[in-house]
Amino acid sequence: RGDSDSAQGYGKNELDAGQVGRFYLRVEHAQVLRPEDIPRFAILGVIPSMQPTHCTSDMYWAEARLGPRRVRGAYAWRSLLDTGVIIPGGSDFPVESPDPILGIYAACTRRDTSGVPSSQEDIDEHFQLPPGSLPDSARWSNGWYAFERMTREEAVRAFTSWASRAAGQNHEKGSLEPGKAADFVVLSGDIMEVPARLIPRIRVLETWIDGKRAYAADGH
C-alpha cells in the first residue's frame, strides 16, 4: 500500500506553489508517511484520509515490509492529529468491511477484533518481523504502536463530521445541528462508554436519513 508514499512526490510542486485553498484537497490512503511530511498536511491545508481497519489488517506484516524506521510513519494518527489536521475515516470496501463501527474500534484501539495485540505472546505468534527485530512489547501491549491511537471521540468524528468536511458537505451533514440533514443511527450500545473490546459487538438498531427511518433491525 504505497499510495501515500508516491503521492508525496507527485504533485508536490503544485502544493508548494500554493494551489490549495480553493478545494478540500486530501490524500487518500495517507497511511505510510515520511516523518518530515507529517506537519506539511496542516501547513498546506491538505486532509489525510485513512481507513482504520487497514491498520489492523496490515499490522501483521507491515514491520517486515516497511522496516522498523519507515513503519513509524504508518497510520500515524496521533502524530497527524497533534499538528491540527482532521482525519476522515473510510473502509475501502470491498477490501475491508464497510461497517464503520469496526473502523471506529480499530481507530481507538489499534487491535483487531480478536484483541490482538495485547501481549508479547501475540507478537511472537502472529507478527512477521525483520530478522533481528526486537519490538518494544510495552508499546504493543495496548495495541499496535498504541501511542498513535485516536480517542473514541476522534474516532467517531472520523466517520461523521470529519468525513463530511473532507467531502465539502460539512454545512449539510455530519453532525446533528439545526439546518443539517437529520441523518443518524440508533445503536445497541454506547460507543463512548462500553469497554473497548465490546465495541465490535454494537449493532445498528435503526437508521434515519433526512429525518425518515430507512432501516429497523428485526424486532425493533
N, CA, C and O of each residue as an XYZ file, in Angstrom:
880
protein
N       0.836     -1.181      0.000
C       0.000      0.000      0.000
C       0.878      1.240      0.000
O       1.086      1.866      1.039
N       1.386      1.584     -1.162
C       2.300      2.699     -1.251
C       1.668      3.939     -1.812
O       2.377      4.829     -2.283
N       0.339      4.032     -1.777
C      -0.357      5.165     -2.375
C       0.183      6.486     -1.863
O       0.523      7.367     -2.652
N       0.265      6.629     -0.549
C       0.668      7.915      0.012
C       2.148      8.172     -0.193
O       2.563      9.323     -0.324
N       2.964      7.099     -0.225
C       4.386      7.271     -0.493
C       4.598      7.957     -1.831
O       5.345      8.931     -1.923
N       3.937      7.448     -2.875
C       4.116      8.008     -4.205
C       3.490      9.383     -4.309
O       4.008     10.247     -5.016
N       2.384      9.600     -3.615
C       1.693     10.886     -3.697
C       2.515     12.004     -3.095
O       2.337     13.170     -3.449
N       3.413     11.659     -2.186
C       4.210     12.706     -1.561
C       5.137     13.368     -2.565
O       5.499     14.535     -2.411
N       5.524     12.616     -3.601
C       6.369     13.210     -4.626
C       5.548     13.795     -5.754
O       5.819     14.907     -6.207
N       4.558     13.068     -6.210
C       3.718     13.527     -7.314
C       2.872     14.714     -6.877
O       2.134     14.630     -5.895
N       2.978     15.801     -7.597
C       2.173     16.973     -7.288
C       2.725     17.824     -6.163
O       2.087     18.791     -5.747
N       3.906     17.476     -5.663
C       4.452     18.213     -4.525
C       4.706     19.672     -4.881
O       4.454     20.569     -4.077
N       5.212     19.904     -6.108
C       5.496     21.276     -6.518
C       4.230     22.102     -6.587
O       4.222     23.276     -6.216
N       3.146     21.480     -7.066
C       1.887     22.202     -7.173
C       1.384     22.627     -5.795
O       0.880     23.736     -5.619
N       1.532     21.720     -4.816
C       1.085     22.056     -3.469
C       1.947     23.161     -2.872
O       1.437     24.097     -2.256
N       3.264     23.041     -3.061
C       4.155     24.050     -2.510
C       3.931     25.409     -3.158
O       4.215     26.445     -2.558
N       3.416     25.398     -4.397
C       3.177     26.659     -5.094
C       1.920     27.353     -4.586
O       1.583     28.449     -5.034
N       1.226     26.709     -3.644
C       0.063     27.349     -3.036
C      -1.241     27.030     -3.723
O      -2.217     27.760     -3.551
N      -1.290     25.952     -4.504
C      -2.515     25.616     -5.213
C      -3.446     24.848     -4.282
O      -3.921     23.760     -4.608
N      -3.693     25.430     -3.134
C      -4.636     24.865     -2.180
C      -5.528     25.992     -1.699
O      -5.233     27.167     -1.921
N      -6.604     25.639     -1.049
C      -7.484     26.655     -0.502
C      -8.767     26.807     -1.277
O      -9.785     27.212     -0.714
N      -8.742     26.490     -2.571
C      -9.966     26.593     -3.370
C     -10.801     25.331     -3.257
O     -11.998     25.341     -3.544
N     -10.172     24.252     -2.842
C     -10.854     22.972     -2.754
C     -10.506     22.318     -1.417
O      -9.575     22.728     -0.724
N     -11.287     21.284     -1.079
C     -10.932     20.445      0.061
C      -9.996     19.361     -0.468
O     -10.439     18.268     -0.821
N      -8.721     19.663     -0.522
C      -7.758     18.703     -1.035
C      -7.441     17.667      0.036
O      -7.312     17.997      1.214
N      -7.319     16.418     -0.383
C      -6.964     15.381      0.579
C      -6.122     14.317     -0.103
O      -6.164     14.156     -1.322
N      -5.370     13.608      0.691
C      -4.584     12.470      0.235
C      -5.268     11.218      0.750
O      -5.344     10.998      1.959
N      -5.767     10.396     -0.167
C      -6.379      9.128      0.230
C      -5.293      8.102      0.549
O      -4.221      8.108     -0.056
N      -5.579      7.240      1.487
C      -4.622      6.212      1.921
C      -3.318      6.853      2.397
O      -2.232      6.406      2.030
N      -3.430      7.889      3.205
C      -2.223      8.578      3.707
C      -1.621      7.784      4.856
O      -1.460      8.292      5.966
N      -1.290      6.530      4.571
C      -1.023      5.610      5.666
C       0.433      5.205      5.837
O       0.761      4.519      6.805
N       1.313      5.605      4.933
C       2.745      5.394      5.138
C       3.428      6.706      4.771
O       3.600      7.013      3.591
N       3.812      7.469      5.771
C       4.331      8.814      5.560
C       5.772      8.931      6.038
O       6.188      8.255      6.979
N       6.518      9.795      5.377
C       7.824     10.174      5.901
C       7.599     11.138      7.063
O       6.758     12.031      6.959
N       8.314     10.982      8.143
C       8.088     11.855      9.303
C       8.138     13.337      8.965
O       7.377     14.126      9.526
N       9.022     13.721      8.057
C       9.140     15.143      7.728
C       7.933     15.673      6.971
O       7.736     16.885      6.890
N       7.117     14.773      6.413
C       5.927     15.207      5.685
C       4.699     15.334      6.579
O       3.707     15.938      6.172
N       4.743     14.784      7.773
C       3.564     14.820      8.648
C       3.101     16.248      8.934
O       1.902     16.506      8.830
N       3.976     17.188      9.289
C       3.481     18.548      9.555
C       3.046     19.305      8.311
O       2.371     20.327      8.425
N       3.414     18.831      7.124
C       3.083     19.556      5.902
C       1.590     19.524      5.604
O       1.079     20.434      4.951
N       0.885     18.507      6.062
C      -0.562     18.458      5.832
C      -1.237     19.682      6.439
O      -2.048     20.338      5.785
N      -0.904     19.985      7.678
C      -1.508     21.144      8.339
C      -1.047     22.444      7.702
O      -1.842     23.367      7.529
N       0.224     22.523      7.353
C       0.763     23.746      6.759
C       0.077     24.053      5.434
O      -0.227     25.211      5.146
N      -0.167     23.027      4.628
C      -0.743     23.206      3.300
C      -2.265     23.131      3.297
O      -2.894     23.423      2.280
N      -2.864     22.745      4.418
C      -4.314     22.627      4.455
C      -4.842     21.417      3.719
O      -5.966     21.433      3.217
N      -4.038     20.362      3.651
C      -4.428     19.128      2.971
C      -4.891     18.111      4.012
O      -4.276     17.972      5.069
N      -5.963     17.410      3.711
C      -6.557     16.460      4.649
C      -6.015     15.056      4.392
O      -6.115     14.569      3.266
N      -5.443     14.385      5.400
C      -5.025     12.994      5.246
C      -6.189     12.049      5.544
O      -6.679     12.000      6.672
N      -6.621     11.316      4.550
C      -7.744     10.385      4.711
C      -7.209      8.970      4.851
O      -6.317      8.554      4.111
N      -7.762      8.235      5.810
C      -7.297      6.865      6.028
C      -8.447      5.925      6.334
O      -9.571      6.343      6.612
N      -8.133      4.657      6.273
C      -9.086      3.592      6.530
C      -8.564      2.804      7.738
O      -7.655      1.989      7.579
N      -9.107      3.022      8.927
C      -8.513      2.463     10.140
C      -8.347      0.947     10.145
O      -7.379      0.441     10.713
N      -9.269      0.211      9.523
C      -9.111     -1.245      9.552
C      -7.976     -1.714      8.653
O      -7.530     -2.854      8.783
N      -7.492     -0.864      7.737
C      -6.275     -1.226      7.016
C      -5.120     -1.386      7.997
O      -4.273     -2.264      7.831
N      -5.091     -0.541      9.010
C      -4.027     -0.619     10.010
C      -4.012     -1.986     10.676
O      -2.960     -2.616     10.789
N      -5.167     -2.441     11.113
C      -5.215     -3.693     11.864
C      -5.176     -4.920     10.963
O      -5.021     -6.038     11.455
N      -5.313     -4.735      9.658
C      -5.066     -5.826      8.717
C      -3.591     -5.878      8.330
O      -3.010     -6.955      8.198
N      -2.992     -4.695      8.150
C      -1.604     -4.618      7.691
C      -0.589     -4.863      8.796
O       0.554     -5.222      8.511
N      -0.981     -4.678     10.050
C      -0.002     -4.649     11.136
C       0.799     -5.939     11.255
O       1.924     -5.919     11.754
N       0.242     -7.061     10.805
C       0.925     -8.345     10.962
C       2.204     -8.425     10.139
O       3.168     -9.076     10.542
N       2.211     -7.764      8.990
C       3.373     -7.841      8.111
C       4.009     -6.486      7.825
O       5.025     -6.420      7.134
N       3.433     -5.406      8.341
C       3.918     -4.061      7.999
C       5.378     -3.852      8.382
O       6.148     -3.282      7.608
N       5.759     -4.305      9.559
C       7.134     -4.083     10.005
C       8.121     -4.822      9.119
O       9.194     -4.302      8.811
N       7.764     -6.035      8.707
C       8.654     -6.806      7.843
C       8.786     -6.169      6.467
O       9.867     -6.188      5.878
N       7.699     -5.604      5.951
C       7.729     -4.996      4.618
C       8.362     -3.607      4.631
O       9.130     -3.264      3.733
N       8.043     -2.815      5.639
C       8.477     -1.418      5.664
C       9.802     -1.214      6.382
O      10.539     -0.277      6.078
N      10.106     -2.092      7.337
C      11.287     -1.900      8.155
C      10.966     -1.084      9.390
O       9.977     -0.351      9.409
N      11.788     -1.200     10.421
C      11.480     -0.562     11.705
C      11.465      0.959     11.669
O      10.826      1.579     12.518
N      12.152      1.581     10.708
C      12.153      3.046     10.651
C      10.924      3.566      9.916
O      10.233      4.453     10.416
N      10.646      3.022      8.733
C       9.517      3.522      7.952
C       8.187      3.204      8.610
O       7.220      3.946      8.445
N       8.129      2.104      9.357
C       6.854      1.717      9.962
C       6.398      2.742     10.996
O       5.216      2.789     11.338
N       7.316      3.559     11.496
C       6.932      4.576     12.475
C       6.064      5.667     11.846
O       5.417      6.434     12.559
N       6.049      5.737     10.520
C       5.160      6.680      9.843
C       3.899      6.031      9.322
O       3.158      6.636      8.547
N       3.647      4.787      9.747
C       2.478      4.048      9.261
C       1.272      4.303     10.166
O       1.326      4.081     11.375
N       0.198      4.767      9.563
C      -1.039      5.039     10.305
C      -0.746      5.940     11.507
O      -1.122      5.641     12.641
N      -0.072      7.039     11.226
C       0.415      7.933     12.291
C      -0.679      8.903     12.720
O      -0.527     10.118     12.599
N      -1.766      8.362     13.215
C      -2.949      9.176     13.517
C      -2.667     10.230     14.579
O      -2.981     11.404     14.377
N      -2.093      9.842     15.686
C      -1.858     10.805     16.757
C      -0.856     11.867     16.325
O      -1.027     13.048     16.625
N       0.178     11.449     15.626
C       1.166     12.423     15.163
C       0.530     13.449     14.245
O       0.848     14.635     14.328
N      -0.362     13.010     13.374
C      -1.050     13.931     12.471
C      -2.038     14.811     13.224
O      -2.054     16.028     13.041
N      -2.852     14.209     14.058
C      -3.866     14.976     14.786
C      -3.235     16.056     15.659
O      -3.798     17.139     15.821
N      -2.087     15.763     16.210
C      -1.428     16.732     17.077
C      -0.915     17.950     16.314
O      -0.559     18.955     16.930
N      -0.871     17.877     14.978
C      -0.491     19.048     14.184
C      -1.695     19.923     13.867
O      -1.538     21.029     13.350
N      -2.909     19.433     14.176
C      -4.107     20.235     13.968
C      -4.971     19.838     12.795
O      -5.958     20.515     12.506
N      -4.627     18.749     12.104
C      -5.447     18.310     10.979
C      -6.592     17.431     11.474
O      -6.624     17.023     12.635
N      -7.526     17.150     10.575
C      -8.552     16.147     10.824
C      -8.216     14.915     10.001
O      -7.470     14.998      9.025
N      -8.765     13.773     10.393
C      -8.553     12.532      9.641
C      -9.910     11.903      9.360
O     -10.484     11.274     10.249
N     -10.438     12.055      8.151
C     -11.673     11.351      7.814
C     -11.406      9.861      7.666
O     -10.362      9.457      7.155
N     -12.350      9.052      8.113
C     -12.194      7.608      8.050
C     -13.047      6.993      6.961
O     -14.076      7.546      6.576
N     -12.619      5.865      6.478
C     -13.372      5.113      5.487
C     -13.100      3.640      5.666
O     -12.485      3.230      6.650
N     -13.559      2.833      4.708
C     -13.378      1.387      4.819
C     -12.588      0.789      3.666
O     -11.941     -0.245      3.832
N     -12.631      1.427      2.491
C     -12.052      0.865      1.270
C     -12.755     -0.439      0.883
O     -12.147     -1.319      0.273
N     -14.031     -0.558      1.238
C     -14.825     -1.716      0.829
C     -14.729     -1.877     -0.687
O     -14.796     -0.876     -1.401
N     -14.575     -3.099     -1.207
C     -14.706     -4.410     -0.561
C     -13.415     -4.983      0.006
O     -13.386     -6.146      0.409
N     -12.341     -4.187      0.046
C     -11.105     -4.689      0.649
C     -11.306     -4.978      2.133
O     -10.804     -5.973      2.656
N     -12.045     -4.097      2.803
C     -12.358     -4.261      4.221
C     -13.871     -4.228      4.406
O     -14.609     -3.891      3.480
N     -14.321     -4.577      5.590
C     -15.746     -4.483      5.905
C     -16.193     -3.026      5.828
O     -15.451     -2.136      6.242
N     -17.401     -2.767      5.302
C     -17.894     -1.386      5.251
C     -18.427     -0.884      6.589
O     -18.837      0.273      6.683
N     -18.432     -1.709      7.613
C     -19.028     -1.360      8.903
C     -18.210     -0.274      9.602
O     -17.079     -0.538     10.011
N     -18.746      0.935      9.751
C     -17.974      1.994     10.414
C     -17.696      1.714     11.880
O     -16.748      2.266     12.440
N     -18.494      0.873     12.512
C     -18.238      0.546     13.918
C     -16.898     -0.176     14.055
O     -16.167      0.047     15.020
N     -16.579     -1.030     13.100
C     -15.280     -1.704     13.124
C     -14.153     -0.718     12.867
O     -13.063     -0.851     13.424
N     -14.417      0.275     12.021
C     -13.420      1.306     11.788
C     -13.162      2.137     13.025
O     -12.017      2.469     13.330
N     -14.218      2.475     13.737
C     -14.082      3.236     14.983
C     -13.286      2.428     16.009
O     -12.409      2.962     16.688
N     -13.600      1.144     16.113
C     -12.879      0.271     17.045
C     -11.392      0.219     16.708
O     -10.547      0.353     17.592
N     -11.075      0.024     15.430
C      -9.671     -0.043     15.020
C      -8.946      1.262     15.316
O      -7.789      1.254     15.736
N      -9.629      2.384     15.096
C      -9.000      3.691     15.282
C      -8.653      3.972     16.739
O      -7.625      4.585     17.025
N      -9.496      3.530     17.654
C      -9.259      3.875     19.062
C      -8.566      2.766     19.849
O      -8.262      2.950     21.028
N      -8.309      1.607     19.214
C      -7.608      0.531     19.916
C      -6.340      0.067     19.212
O      -5.398     -0.382     19.866
N      -6.304      0.172     17.859
C      -5.221     -0.388     17.049
C      -5.032     -1.874     17.363
O      -3.912     -2.377     17.446
N      -6.164     -2.554     17.533
C      -6.208     -4.001     17.690
C      -7.209     -4.563     16.697
O      -8.108     -3.854     16.244
N      -7.052     -5.850     16.356
C      -8.070     -6.479     15.531
C      -9.226     -6.929     16.419
O      -9.174     -6.768     17.638
N     -10.254     -7.488     15.818
C     -11.458     -7.809     16.588
C     -11.256     -8.966     17.566
O     -12.107     -9.205     18.422
N     -10.145     -9.680     17.447
C      -9.848    -10.724     18.434
C      -9.030    -10.179     19.601
O      -8.692    -10.922     20.522
N      -8.709     -8.874     19.567
C      -7.976     -8.254     20.658
C      -6.473     -8.242     20.498
O      -5.758     -7.815     21.405
N      -5.980     -8.703     19.360
C      -4.535     -8.742     19.090
C      -4.086     -7.380     18.555
O      -4.770     -6.795     17.715
N      -2.921     -6.855     19.040
C      -2.011     -7.425     20.034
C      -2.311     -6.916     21.440
O      -2.681     -5.760     21.644
N      -2.139     -7.818     22.395
C      -2.296     -7.433     23.795
C      -1.207     -8.040     24.672
O      -1.225     -7.868     25.891
N      -0.250     -8.757     24.054
C       0.807     -9.387     24.838
C       1.990     -9.717     23.938
O       1.879     -9.692     22.712
N       3.122    -10.026     24.560
C       4.296    -10.466     23.814
C       3.999    -11.767     23.076
O       4.514    -11.994     21.981
N       3.167    -12.623     23.673
C       2.819    -13.886     23.017
C       2.096    -13.629     21.700
O       2.325    -14.332     20.716
N       1.223    -12.624     21.679
C       0.542    -12.271     20.428
C       1.548    -11.898     19.353
O       1.432    -12.325     18.204
N       2.534    -11.100     19.734
C       3.536    -10.650     18.772
C       4.320    -11.843     18.241
O       4.520    -11.970     17.033
N       4.762    -12.711     19.133
C       5.552    -13.873     18.731
C       4.769    -14.792     17.804
O       5.332    -15.373     16.877
N       3.468    -14.922     18.057
C       2.662    -15.883     17.304
C       2.174    -15.340     15.975
O       2.123    -16.084     14.996
N       1.813    -14.068     15.911
C       1.083    -13.558     14.757
C       1.859    -12.615     13.844
O       1.471    -12.441     12.688
N       2.939    -12.001     14.318
C       3.543    -10.902     13.571
C       4.797    -11.326     12.821
O       5.644    -12.049     13.347
N       4.897    -10.855     11.566
C       6.105    -11.028     10.776
C       7.031     -9.853     11.074
O       6.641     -8.695     10.922
N       8.253    -10.152     11.496
C       9.195     -9.103     11.864
C      10.503     -9.287     11.114
O      10.861    -10.414     10.772
N      11.227     -8.199     10.850
C      12.522     -8.324     10.188
C      13.484     -9.134     11.047
O      13.355     -9.144     12.272
N      14.456     -9.818     10.422
C      15.438    -10.574     11.208
C      16.133     -9.678     12.228
O      16.580     -8.576     11.910
N      16.212    -10.171     13.447
C      16.884     -9.416     14.493
C      16.054     -8.332     15.132
O      16.521     -7.648     16.043
N      14.811     -8.160     14.665
C      13.967     -7.110     15.227
C      13.473     -7.518     16.604
O      13.024     -8.646     16.805
N      13.558     -6.604     17.538
C      13.061     -6.843     18.892
C      12.062     -5.746     19.225
O      12.445     -4.704     19.757
N      10.783     -5.963     18.919
C       9.800     -4.908     19.165
C       9.653     -4.604     20.643
O       9.818     -5.478     21.494
N       9.348     -3.382     20.925
C       9.109     -2.955     22.298
C       7.716     -3.429     22.697
O       6.718     -2.792     22.361
N       7.651     -4.550     23.415
C       6.348     -5.138     23.734
C       5.502     -4.202     24.582
O       4.274     -4.287     24.552
N       6.134     -3.309     25.340
C       5.359     -2.368     26.144
C       4.546     -1.442     25.252
O       3.444     -1.031     25.618
N       5.086     -1.110     24.079
C       4.369     -0.245     23.152
C       3.233     -0.985     22.463
O       2.259     -0.371     22.028
N       3.354     -2.282     22.366
C       2.366     -3.062     21.626
C       1.338     -3.722     22.527
O       0.339     -4.239     22.027
N       1.544     -3.723     23.822
C       0.647     -4.474     24.699
C      -0.742     -3.859     24.769
O      -1.696     -4.539     25.148
N      -0.876     -2.590     24.413
C      -2.186     -1.934     24.398
C      -2.636     -1.605     22.982
O      -3.439     -0.695     22.779
N      -2.125     -2.336     22.009
C      -2.443     -2.086     20.614
C      -1.171     -1.846     19.823
O      -0.132     -1.497     20.383
N      -1.265     -2.036     18.509
C      -0.090     -1.902     17.642
C       0.342     -0.434     17.577
O      -0.391      0.417     17.072
N       1.542     -0.150     18.095
C       2.004      1.244     18.219
C       0.873      2.094     18.799
O       0.379      3.039     18.184
N       0.496      1.707     20.004
C      -0.703      2.270     20.637
C      -0.623      3.776     20.840
O      -1.655      4.435     20.971
N       0.581      4.329     20.868
C       0.701      5.775     21.068
C       0.145      6.567     19.888
O       0.009      7.787     19.979
N      -0.181      5.893     18.776
C      -0.775      6.571     17.622
C      -2.301      6.416     17.582
O      -2.924      6.781     16.585
N      -2.907      5.889     18.636
C      -4.362      5.719     18.657
C      -5.095      7.056     18.622
O      -4.556      8.087     19.025
N      -6.334      7.019     18.132
C      -7.256      8.133     18.303
C      -8.001      7.938     19.624
O      -8.068      6.827     20.150
N      -8.553      9.017     20.148
C      -9.509      8.882     21.239
C     -10.825      8.372     20.652
O     -11.007      8.374     19.435
N     -11.725      7.945     21.505
C     -13.021      7.485     20.990
C     -13.763      8.626     20.298
O     -14.376      8.430     19.249
N     -13.705      9.807     20.884
C     -14.396     10.942     20.262
C     -13.821     11.239     18.882
O     -14.569     11.492     17.937
N     -12.507     11.210     18.764
C     -11.880     11.447     17.465
C     -12.266     10.366     16.467
O     -12.511     10.657     15.296
N     -12.320      9.116     16.927
C     -12.680      8.019     16.033
C     -14.101      8.174     15.509
O     -14.360      7.914     14.334
N     -15.024      8.595     16.372
C     -16.404      8.828     15.925
C     -16.445      9.996     14.949
O     -17.132      9.923     13.930
N     -15.726     11.062     15.243
C     -15.691     12.207     14.332
C     -15.127     11.816     12.966
O     -15.557     12.337     11.937
N     -14.164     10.896     12.966
C     -13.564     10.475     11.699
C     -14.604      9.935     10.731
O     -14.467     10.079      9.516
N     -15.644      9.312     11.272
C     -16.674      8.716     10.420
C     -17.941      9.566     10.337
O     -18.937      9.139      9.754
N     -17.905     10.757     10.913
C     -19.087     11.627     10.879
C     -18.697     13.027     10.418
O     -18.643     13.290      9.217
N     -18.427     13.918     11.349
C     -18.197     15.322     10.991
C     -16.921     15.530     10.189
O     -16.893     16.370      9.289
N     -15.864     14.784     10.496
C     -14.635     14.956      9.721
C     -14.799     14.415      8.305
O     -14.262     14.987      7.357
N     -15.533     13.327      8.159
C     -15.773     12.785      6.816
C     -16.587     13.757      5.972
O     -16.294     13.952      4.792
N     -17.598     14.362      6.565
C     -18.420     15.302      5.800
C     -17.624     16.551      5.436
O     -17.807     17.109      4.354
N     -16.754     16.987      6.320
C     -15.923     18.149      6.000
C     -14.978     17.839      4.845
O     -14.793     18.669      3.955
N     -14.385     16.664      4.855
C     -13.476     16.285      3.773
C     -14.194     16.225      2.434
O     -13.591     16.466      1.388
N     -15.483     15.904      2.467
C     -16.281     15.834      1.241
C     -16.871     17.187      0.857
O     -17.565     17.295     -0.154
N     -16.604     18.213      1.650
C     -17.157     19.527      1.373
C     -18.634     19.632      1.677
O     -19.330     20.481      1.120
N     -19.126     18.760      2.573
C     -20.550     18.733      2.901
C     -20.806     19.046      4.375
O     -21.855     18.695      4.917
N     -19.847     19.705      5.018
C     -19.973     19.930      6.454
C     -21.076     20.914      6.821
O     -21.451     21.005      7.990
N     -21.602     21.648      5.853
C     -22.732     22.537      6.139
C     -24.073     21.822      5.959
O     -25.129     22.379      6.257
N     -24.014     20.577      5.466
C     -25.236     19.839      5.167
C     -25.437     18.633      6.067
O     -26.572     18.278      6.385
N     -24.349     18.000      6.479
C     -24.462     16.745      7.233
C     -23.207     16.540      8.059
O     -22.286     17.356      8.031
N     -23.185     15.437      8.794
C     -22.004     15.089      9.575
C     -22.143     15.333     11.061
O     -21.378     14.782     11.852
N     -23.106     16.149     11.453
C     -23.388     16.391     12.869
C     -24.850     16.782     12.991
O     -25.460     17.250     12.029
N     -25.405     16.589     14.174
C     -26.814     16.915     14.403
C     -26.920     18.354     14.883
O     -26.729     18.649     16.063
N     -27.227     19.239     13.953
C     -27.344     20.669     14.232
C     -28.502     21.235     13.429
O     -28.852     20.688     12.383
N     -29.108     22.328     13.902
C     -30.190     22.959     13.135
C     -29.739     23.304     11.717
O     -28.669     23.876     11.507
N     -30.578     22.944     10.758
C     -30.282     23.241      9.370
C     -29.576     22.135      8.618
O     -29.463     22.196      7.394
N     -29.093     21.113      9.334
C     -28.430     19.990      8.675
C     -29.388     18.812      8.553
O     -30.399     18.738      9.252
N     -29.050     17.896      7.655
C     -29.864     16.698      7.465
C     -29.893     15.879      8.751
O     -28.877     15.729      9.430
N     -31.067     15.354      9.074
C     -31.218     14.522     10.272
C     -30.846     13.087      9.924
O     -31.703     12.206      9.860
N     -29.550     12.870      9.699
C     -29.013     11.545      9.405
C     -28.374     11.006     10.681
O     -27.436     11.604     11.207
N     -28.881      9.879     11.179
C     -28.311      9.325     12.405
C     -28.690      7.860     12.534
O     -29.557      7.363     11.815
N     -28.032      7.179     13.456
C     -28.347      5.784     13.741
C     -28.651      5.629     15.222
O     -28.185      6.406     16.055
N     -29.442      4.612     15.531
C     -29.693      4.194     16.907
C     -28.905      2.906     17.119
O     -29.077      1.942     16.373
N     -28.051      2.887     18.125
C     -27.167      1.753     18.352
C     -27.588      0.943     19.572
O     -28.332      1.419     20.430
N     -27.101     -0.278     19.628
C     -27.428     -1.162     20.751
C     -26.587     -0.878     21.989
O     -26.876     -1.402     23.064
N     -25.557     -0.061     21.852
C     -24.706      0.288     22.985
C     -24.060      1.633     22.759
O     -24.097      2.171     21.652
N     -23.469      2.175     23.799
C     -22.837      3.491     23.750
C     -21.350      3.327     23.442
O     -20.586      2.857     24.285
N     -20.946      3.711     22.244
C     -19.551      3.575     21.831
C     -18.611      4.292     22.788
O     -17.468      3.873     22.970
N     -19.084      5.367     23.397
C     -18.234      6.160     24.273
C     -18.068      5.544     25.661
O     -17.179      5.946     26.411
N     -18.913      4.573     26.009
C     -18.924      4.073     27.384
C     -18.597      2.588     27.529
O     -18.029      2.192     28.547
N     -18.933      1.759     26.550
C     -18.717      0.318     26.710
C     -17.224      0.022     26.753
O     -16.433      0.790     26.204
N     -16.817     -1.083     27.396
C     -15.412     -1.475     27.311
C     -14.982     -1.584     25.850
O     -15.749     -2.057     25.011
N     -13.780     -1.157     25.548
C     -13.335     -1.085     24.154
C     -13.486     -2.414     23.428
O     -13.827     -2.440     22.245
N     -13.235     -3.514     24.123
C     -13.298     -4.821     23.472
C     -14.704     -5.158     22.984
O     -14.875     -6.029     22.131
N     -15.719     -4.463     23.527
C     -17.104     -4.751     23.163
C     -17.622     -3.860     22.041
O     -18.740     -4.063     21.566
N     -16.845     -2.891     21.611
C     -17.311     -2.006     20.543
C     -17.719     -2.784     19.290
O     -18.754     -2.463     18.706
N     -16.951     -3.798     18.843
C     -17.363     -4.517     17.631
C     -18.698     -5.245     17.756
O     -19.296     -5.615     16.745
N     -19.171     -5.454     18.980
C     -20.449     -6.151     19.164
C     -21.653     -5.219     19.057
O     -22.793     -5.680     19.004
N     -21.406     -3.930     19.024
C     -22.507     -2.971     18.920
C     -23.170     -3.107     17.555
O     -22.497     -3.232     16.532
N     -24.491     -3.083     17.555
C     -25.249     -3.246     16.322
C     -26.124     -2.027     16.064
O     -26.534     -1.322     16.987
N     -26.397     -1.803     14.790
C     -27.298     -0.721     14.394
C     -28.732     -1.214     14.530
O     -29.108     -2.216     13.923
N     -29.527     -0.514     15.321
C     -30.935     -0.872     15.504
C     -31.838     -0.109     14.544
O     -32.837     -0.643     14.064
N     -31.483      1.137     14.269
C     -32.268      1.948     13.337
C     -31.334      2.884     12.579
O     -30.321      3.343     13.107
N     -31.700      3.154     11.329
C     -31.002      4.153     10.518
C     -32.016      5.178     10.037
O     -33.044      4.825      9.458
N     -31.718      6.446     10.280
C     -32.587      7.539      9.860
C     -31.855      8.406      8.848
O     -30.713      8.805      9.076
N     -32.505      8.693      7.744
C     -31.927      9.521      6.684
C     -32.850     10.699      6.429
O     -34.017     10.529      6.076
N     -32.313     11.886      6.611
C     -33.070     13.121      6.421
C     -34.373     13.110      7.224
O     -35.416     13.567      6.755
N     -34.285     12.576      8.442
C     -35.430     12.594      9.343
C     -36.433     11.483      9.140
O     -37.473     11.467      9.798
N     -36.145     10.538      8.234
C     -37.065      9.434      7.977
C     -36.359      8.112      8.256
O     -35.209      7.910      7.867
N     -37.071      7.219      8.936
C     -36.463      5.935      9.251
C     -36.338      5.105      7.987
O     -37.329      4.826      7.311
N     -35.104      4.711      7.673
C     -34.833      3.937      6.466
C     -34.546      2.473      6.769
O     -34.580      1.633      5.871
N     -34.261      2.164      8.038
C     -33.935      0.781      8.402
C     -34.282      0.558      9.859
O     -34.091      1.438     10.699
N     -34.796     -0.630     10.152
C     -35.016     -1.064     11.532
C     -34.624     -2.528     11.634
O     -35.040     -3.346     10.812
N     -33.829     -2.859     12.634
C     -33.439     -4.247     12.841
C     -34.657     -5.084     13.199
O     -35.651     -4.565     13.708
N     -34.575     -6.362     12.935
C     -35.683     -7.261     13.262
C     -36.030     -7.153     14.741
O     -35.153     -7.194     15.604
N     -37.305     -7.015     15.015
C     -37.772     -6.946     16.385
C     -37.601     -5.600     17.043
O     -37.812     -5.456     18.247
N     -37.220     -4.610     16.253
C     -37.024     -3.291     16.860
C     -38.012     -2.281     16.275
O     -38.002     -1.112     16.662
